[in-house]
Amino acid sequence: MRLFALTVPAGDVDLVSDRCWQAGAAGIWEVEEAHGSASLRVGVEEADVGAFTSALHELGPVDVTDDEQVELATRTVHLGPVTLEVPPTVFGDGLHPTTATCLDVLAGLASPGTRVLDVGCGSGALSVVAAEAGAVVTAIDVDPVAVEATLANAAANDVAVDASVTPLAEVAGAYDVVVANISAQAVIELAEDLWRVCTGTLVVSGILAERWDDVRGRLGGEAGEVRVLDGWITASVTRS
Protein backbone atom coordinates (compact mmCIF):
# COMPACT_ATOMS: atom_id res chain seq x y z
CA MET A 1 0.00 0.00 0.00
CA ARG A 2 1.22 3.50 -0.91
CA LEU A 3 0.05 6.72 0.74
CA PHE A 4 -0.47 9.86 -1.36
CA ALA A 5 -1.09 13.44 -0.24
CA LEU A 6 -3.46 15.72 -2.17
CA THR A 7 -4.26 19.35 -1.38
CA VAL A 8 -7.51 20.61 -2.89
CA PRO A 9 -9.95 23.50 -2.32
CA ALA A 10 -12.20 22.62 0.63
CA GLY A 11 -15.29 22.81 -1.57
CA ASP A 12 -13.90 20.21 -3.97
CA VAL A 13 -13.29 17.43 -1.44
CA ASP A 14 -16.26 15.31 -2.53
CA LEU A 15 -15.48 15.76 -6.23
CA VAL A 16 -11.81 14.82 -5.79
CA SER A 17 -12.67 11.95 -3.46
CA ASP A 18 -15.03 10.54 -6.08
CA ARG A 19 -12.28 10.74 -8.68
CA CYS A 20 -9.88 9.01 -6.29
CA TRP A 21 -12.29 6.12 -5.70
CA GLN A 22 -12.76 5.71 -9.45
CA ALA A 23 -8.99 5.77 -9.96
CA GLY A 24 -8.42 2.88 -7.57
CA ALA A 25 -8.16 4.39 -4.07
CA ALA A 26 -8.36 1.84 -1.27
CA GLY A 27 -9.05 4.45 1.40
CA ILE A 28 -9.34 8.23 1.77
CA TRP A 29 -8.79 10.38 4.86
CA GLU A 30 -9.23 14.14 5.31
CA VAL A 31 -6.46 15.03 7.74
CA GLU A 32 -6.59 18.82 8.06
CA GLU A 33 -8.05 22.02 6.69
CA ALA A 34 -6.33 25.41 6.47
CA HIS A 35 -6.66 28.58 4.42
CA GLY A 36 -9.64 27.26 2.44
CA SER A 37 -7.89 24.07 1.39
CA ALA A 38 -8.34 20.46 2.42
CA SER A 39 -5.51 17.99 2.80
CA LEU A 40 -6.34 14.44 1.79
CA ARG A 41 -4.42 11.24 2.28
CA VAL A 42 -5.22 8.47 -0.17
CA GLY A 43 -4.18 4.86 0.25
CA VAL A 44 -3.52 3.03 -3.02
CA GLU A 45 -2.57 -0.60 -3.56
CA GLU A 46 0.82 -1.02 -5.28
CA ALA A 47 -0.81 -2.54 -8.37
CA ASP A 48 -3.04 0.52 -8.81
CA VAL A 49 -0.45 3.27 -8.30
CA GLY A 50 0.23 3.88 -12.00
CA ALA A 51 -3.44 4.24 -12.91
CA PHE A 52 -4.09 6.42 -9.85
CA THR A 53 -1.26 8.89 -10.43
CA SER A 54 -2.13 9.12 -14.13
CA ALA A 55 -5.80 9.86 -13.42
CA LEU A 56 -4.98 12.52 -10.80
CA HIS A 57 -1.78 13.90 -12.38
CA GLU A 58 -3.02 17.51 -12.64
CA LEU A 59 -3.58 17.59 -8.86
CA GLY A 60 0.01 16.54 -8.22
CA PRO A 61 -0.40 13.59 -5.81
CA VAL A 62 2.68 13.29 -3.62
CA ASP A 63 3.86 9.91 -2.36
CA VAL A 64 4.30 10.33 1.41
CA THR A 65 4.48 6.64 2.29
CA ASP A 66 7.96 6.90 3.76
CA ASP A 67 7.23 10.13 5.66
CA GLU A 68 3.81 9.64 7.22
CA GLN A 69 1.76 7.00 8.91
CA VAL A 70 -2.02 6.82 8.98
CA GLU A 71 -3.61 4.56 11.55
CA LEU A 72 -6.38 2.65 9.87
CA ALA A 73 -9.34 2.06 12.12
CA THR A 74 -12.74 0.51 11.73
CA ARG A 75 -15.56 3.07 12.10
CA THR A 76 -18.75 2.42 14.04
CA VAL A 77 -21.79 4.13 12.51
CA HIS A 78 -25.35 4.25 13.84
CA LEU A 79 -28.25 4.59 11.39
CA GLY A 80 -31.36 4.55 13.53
CA PRO A 81 -31.66 1.00 14.87
CA VAL A 82 -28.88 -0.22 12.57
CA THR A 83 -25.25 -0.28 13.69
CA LEU A 84 -22.47 -0.71 11.12
CA GLU A 85 -18.82 -1.60 11.55
CA VAL A 86 -17.08 -0.10 8.52
CA PRO A 87 -13.55 -1.24 7.57
CA PRO A 88 -11.22 1.68 6.71
CA THR A 89 -10.91 0.75 3.04
CA VAL A 90 -14.64 0.29 2.43
CA PHE A 91 -16.87 3.08 1.11
CA GLY A 92 -20.45 3.51 2.27
CA ASP A 93 -21.18 4.17 5.92
CA GLY A 94 -24.46 6.02 5.51
CA LEU A 95 -22.91 9.43 6.21
CA HIS A 96 -21.90 10.45 2.69
CA PRO A 97 -24.61 12.44 0.85
CA THR A 98 -25.04 9.68 -1.74
CA THR A 99 -25.70 6.98 0.84
CA ALA A 100 -27.86 9.23 2.99
CA THR A 101 -30.16 10.14 0.09
CA CYS A 102 -30.23 6.52 -1.09
CA LEU A 103 -31.43 5.51 2.35
CA ASP A 104 -34.22 8.09 2.18
CA VAL A 105 -35.38 6.91 -1.24
CA LEU A 106 -35.05 3.24 -0.31
CA ALA A 107 -37.22 3.79 2.78
CA GLY A 108 -40.19 4.35 0.50
CA LEU A 109 -39.50 1.29 -1.61
CA ALA A 110 -38.38 -1.50 0.72
CA SER A 111 -41.10 -3.40 2.55
CA PRO A 112 -41.72 -7.01 3.63
CA GLY A 113 -41.14 -9.32 0.69
CA THR A 114 -39.64 -6.68 -1.64
CA ARG A 115 -36.80 -8.19 -3.68
CA VAL A 116 -33.84 -5.81 -3.51
CA LEU A 117 -30.49 -5.99 -5.31
CA ASP A 118 -27.74 -3.75 -3.89
CA VAL A 119 -25.06 -3.22 -6.56
CA GLY A 120 -21.79 -2.06 -4.99
CA CYS A 121 -22.88 -2.76 -1.44
CA GLY A 122 -19.82 -1.34 0.36
CA SER A 123 -20.31 -1.71 4.10
CA GLY A 124 -23.86 -2.98 3.60
CA ALA A 125 -25.66 0.15 4.83
CA LEU A 126 -28.38 0.00 2.17
CA SER A 127 -28.65 -3.78 2.31
CA VAL A 128 -29.00 -3.97 6.07
CA VAL A 129 -31.54 -1.15 6.29
CA ALA A 130 -33.61 -2.72 3.48
CA ALA A 131 -33.45 -6.10 5.22
CA GLU A 132 -34.55 -4.44 8.48
CA ALA A 133 -37.65 -3.29 6.58
CA GLY A 134 -38.39 -6.90 5.66
CA ALA A 135 -36.98 -6.90 2.12
CA VAL A 136 -35.30 -9.97 0.63
CA VAL A 137 -31.85 -8.60 -0.14
CA THR A 138 -29.07 -9.69 -2.46
CA ALA A 139 -25.86 -7.64 -2.40
CA ILE A 140 -22.84 -7.65 -4.69
CA ASP A 141 -19.51 -5.83 -4.72
CA VAL A 142 -16.24 -6.28 -6.58
CA ASP A 143 -14.35 -5.87 -3.27
CA PRO A 144 -14.24 -9.04 -1.11
CA VAL A 145 -13.65 -6.88 1.99
CA ALA A 146 -16.91 -5.04 1.29
CA VAL A 147 -18.76 -8.35 0.97
CA GLU A 148 -17.29 -9.56 4.27
CA ALA A 149 -18.32 -6.28 5.94
CA THR A 150 -21.85 -6.54 4.55
CA LEU A 151 -22.27 -10.11 5.78
CA ALA A 152 -20.86 -9.22 9.20
CA ASN A 153 -23.07 -6.15 9.56
CA ALA A 154 -26.15 -8.11 8.50
CA ALA A 155 -25.41 -10.78 11.10
CA ALA A 156 -24.72 -8.18 13.80
CA ASN A 157 -28.11 -6.61 13.12
CA ASP A 158 -29.90 -9.97 13.02
CA VAL A 159 -31.01 -9.73 9.39
CA ALA A 160 -30.30 -11.88 6.35
CA VAL A 161 -28.43 -10.54 3.33
CA ASP A 162 -27.08 -12.73 0.53
CA ALA A 163 -23.78 -10.98 -0.34
CA SER A 164 -21.12 -12.06 -2.81
CA VAL A 165 -18.56 -10.86 -5.37
CA THR A 166 -20.73 -12.12 -8.22
CA PRO A 167 -20.38 -9.72 -11.20
CA LEU A 168 -23.59 -7.96 -12.15
CA ALA A 169 -23.39 -9.58 -15.60
CA GLU A 170 -23.72 -12.97 -13.92
CA VAL A 171 -26.60 -12.09 -11.59
CA ALA A 172 -29.76 -13.97 -12.49
CA GLY A 173 -33.31 -13.37 -11.39
CA ALA A 174 -35.56 -10.34 -11.20
CA TYR A 175 -35.70 -7.67 -8.50
CA ASP A 176 -38.41 -5.21 -7.54
CA VAL A 177 -35.78 -2.64 -6.56
CA VAL A 178 -32.23 -2.37 -7.83
CA VAL A 179 -30.05 0.20 -6.09
CA ALA A 180 -26.66 1.19 -7.49
CA ASN A 181 -24.78 3.72 -5.38
CA ILE A 182 -21.58 3.61 -7.41
CA SER A 183 -20.52 6.40 -9.81
CA ALA A 184 -21.85 8.10 -12.93
CA GLN A 185 -19.46 6.22 -15.21
CA ALA A 186 -20.21 2.88 -13.59
CA VAL A 187 -23.97 3.41 -13.93
CA ILE A 188 -23.52 4.29 -17.60
CA GLU A 189 -21.40 1.19 -18.23
CA LEU A 190 -23.74 -1.13 -16.32
CA ALA A 191 -27.04 0.36 -17.51
CA GLU A 192 -28.03 -2.59 -19.69
CA ASP A 193 -27.49 -5.15 -16.93
CA LEU A 194 -29.09 -2.93 -14.29
CA TRP A 195 -32.29 -2.86 -16.34
CA ARG A 196 -31.98 -6.57 -17.19
CA VAL A 197 -32.45 -7.55 -13.54
CA CYS A 198 -34.87 -4.76 -12.58
CA THR A 199 -38.62 -5.32 -12.85
CA GLY A 200 -39.62 -2.26 -10.85
CA THR A 201 -37.60 0.73 -9.69
CA LEU A 202 -33.94 1.44 -10.36
CA VAL A 203 -32.27 3.73 -7.82
CA VAL A 204 -28.97 5.24 -8.94
CA SER A 205 -26.58 7.38 -6.94
CA GLY A 206 -22.95 8.42 -6.58
CA ILE A 207 -23.60 10.85 -9.43
CA LEU A 208 -22.25 14.38 -9.44
CA ALA A 209 -24.89 16.87 -10.57
CA GLU A 210 -22.97 17.80 -13.72
CA ARG A 211 -23.02 14.14 -14.85
CA TRP A 212 -26.75 13.59 -14.36
CA ASP A 213 -27.71 14.46 -17.94
CA ASP A 214 -25.25 11.85 -19.25
CA VAL A 215 -26.60 9.20 -16.90
CA ARG A 216 -30.20 10.14 -17.55
CA GLY A 217 -29.67 9.90 -21.31
CA ARG A 218 -28.11 6.45 -21.03
CA LEU A 219 -30.72 5.02 -18.66
CA GLY A 220 -33.82 6.23 -20.45
CA GLY A 221 -37.01 5.32 -18.63
CA GLU A 222 -39.06 7.70 -16.54
CA ALA A 223 -37.33 9.60 -13.73
CA GLY A 224 -39.29 9.72 -10.50
CA GLU A 225 -37.81 11.10 -7.32
CA VAL A 226 -34.58 13.05 -7.76
CA ARG A 227 -32.67 14.08 -4.62
CA VAL A 228 -29.78 16.56 -4.71
CA LEU A 229 -27.52 16.96 -1.68
CA ASP A 230 -24.16 18.75 -1.65
CA GLY A 231 -23.87 18.45 -5.43
CA TRP A 232 -24.65 14.72 -5.53
CA ILE A 233 -27.71 13.17 -7.14
CA THR A 234 -29.77 10.14 -6.17
CA ALA A 235 -32.65 9.31 -8.48
CA SER A 236 -35.29 6.64 -8.92
CA VAL A 237 -36.10 5.58 -12.47
CA THR A 238 -38.76 3.26 -13.87
CA ARG A 239 -39.28 1.91 -17.36
CA SER A 240 -41.43 4.19 -19.51
N, C-alpha and C positions, 0 to 999 in steps of 0.2 A: 504494500500500500504506500502511495506517495501522497504528500500533503501539499496543497497549493494555496497561496494567498491571493485574494482578489480584492481590490478596493473599488467600490462603485458608489454612485450617488445613492443616498439613503432611499429615495423614492423608487429606485430601480432594483431593489433587492429581490422582489418576487420574480421579475422578468429575468434577471440574471440567474437566479436559482433554477428557474424552469429550464433555461438553456443548459445549465450545468447537468441537471438530471438527464436531459436528452443526450448530452455528450458523454455520458457514462459515469457520472459521479456516483460514488458509493455512500457518501454522506456529506452533509453541508452544515456548517456551524457559523452563526453570526457572533463574532467575538468582541466587537467594540464599535462604537459610533463616535465620530468627532468631526466637527466642522462640516456637517451636512453630508458626510460620506459614511458608508458602512464597510466594515472589514469582514470579509468572508474567508473561511477556511474550508477547503473542499478536499475530501479524501477520494483518491482515484486508484483503482487496482492497476498494478504494473502493466497488465495487458491492454489497458484502455488509455494509457497516458498519451500516446501519439494522437489518437482521435480527439481526446479532450483538449489538448493544447492547440490543436489545429482549429477546432471549432470555436475556441475562445481567444484566439491569438490577438485580436484587436484590443482585448482587455488586459493583455500582458500578465497572464497567470505566472506567479513566481513560486518555484519549488522551494518550500521551507522545511522539507522533511528532516533535514539534518540539524535544523536550528530550533524547531519548536516541537512540542508534544501536546496533543489534544487527548484528554481522557475521555474515552468513549463510554457512555453510560446509557443503560436502558431507561426510558422515560415512562412514568406512570401517568395515564391520562384518564380522567373521569368524564364520561358522556352520559349524564343522567344516571340511570341505574347500571350502566355498562362501565366496566373498568378495563382499560387496555394496558398491556405492557408492550412498549414499542422499542424494538432493537434500534441502536443508533444508526444503522445503515438502511433502515426501512422507512419509506415515505408513507404518510397517511396516518395521522394520529387524531384526526377530527378537528384540529385547531386551524389548519390552513383554510383560507376562504373557499377553495374548491371542495374540500371534504365537508366543510360546514354547510355549504349550500346544497351539496348532494344529499346530506342527511335530512335537510328540510324537505327537499323534493321527494325523497324516498319515503318519508313518513306518511305521505299521502297515497303511496302506491303499495306499500308492503302490508299485508294482512294475513291472517291464518290461511294457509294453503297456497298463497301466491308463490309461483315459481320464479326465483330470482337468480340471475347470473351476474356475478361481480367480476368484471374483467380488469385485471391489475389491482388485486385486492390489497396490496400493501400490508398494513398491520391487521387488517380485517375489520376496521371500524364500520364500514358499510355493511359487510356481511353479518357481523355480530348483532348490530342494531336491527337489521331486517329479520334475522332469526328470532330475536327477542319479540318481534311483532307477530311471530308465528309463521313467517315465510319459510319455504323450503329452499335453502340456499346452496348454490354451487359457486365456488370461488376459484379463480385461476390467476397465476402470476408467473412471469418468467424467472423470478428470483426465488430460489428454494428457501432462503431465509424468511422471505415474506410469507410463503406458504406455511412454514413452521410457526411463525408468529400468529397467523390467522387461526390455525388449528389450536394453538395453546390458548389464545384469547377466547375462542369459542368454548373450549372446555372449562376455562376459569369462570365463564359466565353461564355455565350450565345450559348451553344451546348447541345444536348440531349444525356444523357447516362442513360440506364436502369440498375440501381445498386440495389443489394439485398444481403441478407445473404443466399441465396439458395445454398445448398451444390452442388458441382460439380456432384455428383452421381444423382442428381435430375434435372439437367439442360437438357432440351430437345432441339431439333433443330440441325441444322448444321451450321458451321461457316467456312468462307473462311480462317480466321486467328485466331488461338488460341494462346494467349501469357500467359505464366505462369512464372512470376518473383517471385519465392518462395524460394525453397532450393533444394539441390540435393535429399535429402531423400523424400521430398514432391513430387517432380517430379516422382521419382521412384514409390512411392505408388499410385500416381494418373494416371500413364501412360495409363492404359487401358481406363479410362474415358476421358482423354485428347484426345486420338485418336478417341474415340467414337463420339465426337462432332466436330471433325476437318475434313473438306473435302479438305483442301488445305495445308497450311503451319502451322506448330507448332513451336512457338518460346519459348525456355526455357532459364531461367536465374536464378541468385542467386546460381550459381554452382561454388564452388571452383575448381581450375584447377585439383587438385588431385582426385576429384570425377567424372570428366567428363567421364572417361572410364566406370564407373559403370552406369552412367546415359545413356550413348550412347548404352551400351549393353542392357539395359532394354527397351529403346525406339525403337530400330531397325530403320527401314526406311533409308532414304538417307540424310545424313548431307549436308547442303548447306553452308551458310555463318556461320563462327565461329569467334566470336570476343573475344579477351582476353585483359582485362584491369585490372591492379593491382592484378593479380592472380585470377580474376573472369571471368567466361565464360558465354557468351550469344551465342546461336546457333539456327539456323533455320533448321528444319527437315521436310522432306516430305516423304510420303509413297513410298516405292520402288516398 
